[in-house]
Amino acid sequence: MTQVPETPLEREVLVDVEPAFRDDESSRDESRYVFSYTVTIHNHSKHSVQLLARHWRITQGSGKVQEVRGKGVVGQQPLIGPGQTFRYTSRAILDGPVGVMEGAYTCVDTASQRPFEVAIAPFRLAGPNQVH
């Protein structure tokens, strides 16, 4: 009997990001542009997965690139069960009104203990009256 291989977890854990400009926390005079971003991680697999680490690449409108790496997200290493989602909000501070963020999460399949990467597609950070 031939078994059909399972879909790789990398394709069953999906990430949606909703960025927002935080005018109340920003200061144009100080070249400080604050953006919040709400991330929703969807686990469409048949296994629980745990998010262990994050890697962000932030490219500012000036061309400056910042790499951010660390354990978990917002102080947590969430366990996301089959069919569940995990949502959190964080912030990025730029020196100009536009930028792009992209990255990846390092996760582990808790059943097999196999680590895998989940890509986070580039998303735009843009203040008011900026080209989207």
Buried (B, 14 or more C-beta within 10 A) or exposed (E): EEEEEEEEBBEBBBBBBEBEBBEEEBEEEEEEBBBBBEBEBBBBBEBBBBBBBBBBBBBBBEEEEBEEEEEBBEEEEBBBEEEBEBEBEBEBBBBBBBBBBBBBBBBBBBEEEEEBBBBBEEBEBBBEEBEE
